Amino acid sequence: MIKRVGIVGLGLMGASFGRVLVKNGYEVYGADKSDAVMQKALLAGAYTEPLTESNAAKLDLLVVAIFPRAFEAAVEKYLPHLKKGAVVSDFCGNKRVVAAAMQRLQKKRDDLVFIGGHPMAGREYSGVEHSSVRLFDGASMILVPVTEDLFVLSELKKFYLSLGFGEVVVTTPEGHDKMISYTSQLCHVVSNAFIKSESAKTHGGYSAGSYRDLTRVARLNPDMWAELMTDNRDCLKSELDRLIKSLQEYSDALGAG
């Protein structure tokens, strides 16, 4: 049973999750590399105590909500201190990179349970100041087990549903990255490319809901999205090539009169 949760990374996702947990009475231990973020997150109610190597032994669940490539080093810091049976998870946007890291970590601590996670929620803005206790309401939670433990997986499903998630989907790292390239990463590429039109400069007075919907995610955190897209380049390029082919067919049809 999960009672104490540690969160590494108190940006939009980590802080929002912490606020949900605190609201529901959980003990939440937070960590972030920025002291300023730690202060903002505390004021926002995103954690109850700072996460340290000494109190990491209390955790039932450790969630890492940072860039995928930084996941392994973040867990390494607390790895020797986690209690037997603790669950190690993440909120990262790619899963093959994280799953490979989890497999390496599991060789050092085979008494821990490693299950990746990706909440399908977000906003066009990042940072603790944009966190929300309602961010995950009705959202899908994707779980990607690396450790085969059906009991813990079942408990984790119940845990997320009890926090307001609408559904829990279980998949593989490969299945996750293939679908996310289409449902998330491609959308950001299209939105970003769309606003590069010269017409975007003078859209005022001519645009409404359709324009707003298509441009909402054009704003990117360049460091995060560059990492997510390049680490998933095979899946994303495949989806992008299919889209380009379809767009070319529209262009050809218009050109043919």
URVENKA-V578900 format. One record per residue. RES is the residue in three letters. SS is DSSP state (~ for helix, > for strand, _ for the rest). PHI is phi in radians with two decimals (999 if undefined). NEAR is the number of other C-alpha atoms within 8 Angstrom. Layout:
# URVENKA-V578900
RES&SS&PHI&NEAR  RES&SS&PHI&NEAR
This chain:
# URVENKA-V578900
MET&_&999&4  ILE&_&-1.52&7  LYS&_&-2.19&8  ARG&>&-2.13&12  VAL&>&-2.19&14  GLY&>&-1.83&14  ILE&>&-2.22&16  VAL&>&-1.83&14  GLY&_&1.80&13  LEU&_&-1.95&18  GLY&_&-1.48&13  LEU&~&-0.95&14  MET&~&-1.29&11  GLY&~&-1.10&14  ALA&~&-1.21&16  SER&~&-1.09&16  PHE&~&-1.11&11  GLY&~&-1.05&14  ARG&~&-1.12&14  VAL&~&-1.11&12  LEU&~&-1.12&13  VAL&~&-1.06&14  LYS&~&-1.03&7  ASN&_&-1.63&7  GLY&_&1.52&6  TYR&_&-1.44&10  GLU&>&-1.44&12  VAL&>&-2.13&15  TYR&>&-1.93&13  GLY&>&-1.91&17  ALA&>&-2.51&13  ASP&_&-2.67&10  LYS&_&-1.22&6  SER&_&-1.75&6  ASP&~&-1.12&7  ALA&~&-1.12&6  VAL&~&-1.16&12  MET&~&-1.02&12  GLN&~&-1.16&8  LYS&~&-1.09&10  ALA&~&-1.16&13  LEU&~&-1.14&10  LEU&~&-1.14&7  ALA&_&-1.42&7  GLY&_&1.37&10  ALA&_&-1.58&18  TYR&_&-2.76&15  THR&_&-1.80&11  GLU&>&-2.54&8  PRO&>&-1.16&8  LEU&_&-1.44&11  THR&_&-2.25&7  GLU&_&-1.13&9  SER&_&-1.32&6  ASN&~&-1.52&8  ALA&~&-1.07&12  ALA&~&-1.15&9  LYS&~&-1.42&8  LEU&_&-1.22&14  ASP&_&-1.64&13  LEU&>&-2.52&12  LEU&>&-2.03&14  VAL&>&-1.99&12  VAL&>&-1.84&15  ALA&_&-2.04&14  ILE&_&-2.37&10  PHE&_&-1.09&10  PRO&~&-0.96&12  ARG&~&-1.19&7  ALA&~&-1.60&8  PHE&~&-1.02&13  GLU&~&-1.07&11  ALA&~&-1.11&7  ALA&~&-1.13&10  VAL&~&-1.26&9  GLU&~&-0.92&9  LYS&~&-1.05&8  TYR&~&-1.82&10  LEU&~&-0.91&8  PRO&_&-1.18&6  HIS&_&-1.75&9  LEU&_&-1.22&11  LYS&_&-1.36&10  LYS&_&-1.01&6  GLY&_&1.54&8  ALA&_&-1.12&12  VAL&>&-1.73&11  VAL&>&-1.91&12  SER&>&-2.40&12  ASP&>&-2.72&13  PHE&_&-2.12&14  CYS&_&-1.30&13  GLY&_&-1.45&8  ASN&_&-2.07&13  LYS&_&-2.03&14  ARG&~&-1.15&9  VAL&~&-1.10&10  VAL&~&-1.22&14  ALA&~&-1.09&11  ALA&~&-1.11&8  ALA&~&-1.14&10  MET&~&-1.08&11  GLN&~&-1.11&9  ARG&~&-1.18&8  LEU&~&-1.17&10  GLN&~&-1.15&11  LYS&~&-1.16&7  LYS&~&-1.52&6  ARG&_&-2.43&8  ASP&_&-1.41&7  ASP&_&-1.68&7  LEU&_&-1.82&12  VAL&>&-1.95&13  PHE&>&-1.89&12  ILE&>&-2.38&14  GLY&>&-1.22&15  GLY&>&-2.52&12  HIS&>&-2.59&11  PRO&>&-1.28&10  MET&>&-1.51&9  ALA&_&-2.67&8  GLY&_&2.97&7  ARG&_&-2.46&5  GLU&_&-1.32&8  TYR&_&-2.00&6  SER&_&-1.98&10  GLY&_&1.79&9  VAL&~&-1.02&13  GLU&~&-1.16&7  HIS&~&-1.83&8  SER&_&-1.17&12  SER&_&-2.58&9  VAL&_&-1.25&9  ARG&_&-1.79&7  LEU&_&-1.01&9  PHE&_&-1.71&12  ASP&_&-1.02&8  GLY&_&1.33&8  ALA&_&-1.34&12  SER&>&-1.51&12  MET&>&-1.98&14  ILE&>&-1.70&12  LEU&>&-1.94&12  VAL&>&-2.23&13  PRO&>&-1.22&12  VAL&_&-1.81&11  THR&_&-1.49&7  GLU&_&-1.50&5  ASP&_&-2.55&7  LEU&~&-1.12&6  PHE&~&-1.15&6  VAL&~&-1.12&8  LEU&~&-1.05&10  SER&~&-1.11&8  GLU&~&-1.15&9  LEU&~&-1.18&8  LYS&~&-1.03&9  LYS&~&-1.06&8  PHE&~&-1.03&9  TYR&~&-1.20&11  LEU&~&-1.12&11  SER&~&-1.20&7  LEU&_&-1.57&9  GLY&_&1.92&10  PHE&_&-1.13&14  GLY&_&-1.43&10  GLU&>&-2.75&9  VAL&>&-2.19&12  VAL&>&-1.94&8  VAL&>&-1.94&8  THR&_&-2.60&10  THR&_&-1.70&8  PRO&~&-1.01&10  GLU&~&-1.18&8  GLY&~&-1.11&8  HIS&~&-1.06&12  ASP&~&-1.15&13  LYS&~&-1.13&10  MET&~&-1.23&8  ILE&~&-1.17&10  SER&~&-1.07&13  TYR&~&-1.53&11  THR&~&-1.40&8  SER&~&-2.25&8  GLN&~&-1.14&11  LEU&~&-1.09&12  CYS&~&-1.06&10  HIS&~&-1.20&11  VAL&~&-1.10&9  VAL&~&-1.09&8  SER&~&-1.08&13  ASN&~&-1.17&12  ALA&~&-1.20&9  PHE&~&-1.05&8  ILE&_&-1.36&9  LYS&_&-1.42&7  SER&_&-1.12&8  GLU&~&-1.05&6  SER&~&-1.16&6  ALA&~&-1.10&8  LYS&~&-1.20&6  THR&~&-2.19&6  HIS&_&-1.31&8  GLY&_&-0.96&5  GLY&_&1.55&4  TYR&_&-2.04&5  SER&_&-2.05&9  ALA&_&-2.56&6  GLY&~&-1.07&6  SER&~&-1.07&7  TYR&~&-1.13&8  ARG&~&-1.09&9  ASP&~&-1.12&7  LEU&~&-1.29&8  THR&~&-1.75&11  ARG&_&-1.00&9  VAL&_&-1.77&11  ALA&_&-1.19&11  ARG&_&-1.25&8  LEU&_&-2.10&8  ASN&_&-1.40&7  PRO&~&-1.04&6  ASP&~&-1.17&6  MET&~&-1.15&8  TRP&~&-1.27&9  ALA&~&-1.09&8  GLU&~&-1.17&9  LEU&~&-1.06&11  MET&~&-1.31&10  THR&~&-1.26&7  ASP&~&-1.28&8  ASN&_&-2.10&11  ARG&~&-1.07&8  ASP&~&-1.13&6  CYS&~&-1.18&10  LEU&~&-1.17&14  LYS&~&-1.11&8  SER&~&-1.06&8  GLU&~&-1.17&11  LEU&~&-1.15&9  ASP&~&-1.09&8  ARG&~&-1.13&8  LEU&~&-1.15&8  ILE&~&-1.04&8  LYS&~&-1.07&8  SER&~&-1.15&8  LEU&~&-1.13&8  GLN&~&-1.12&8  GLU&~&-1.12&8  TYR&~&-1.09&8  SER&~&-1.11&8  ASP&~&-1.12&8  ALA&~&-1.13&8  LEU&~&-1.17&7  GLY&~&-1.19&6  ALA&_&-1.35&5  GLY&_&1.35&4
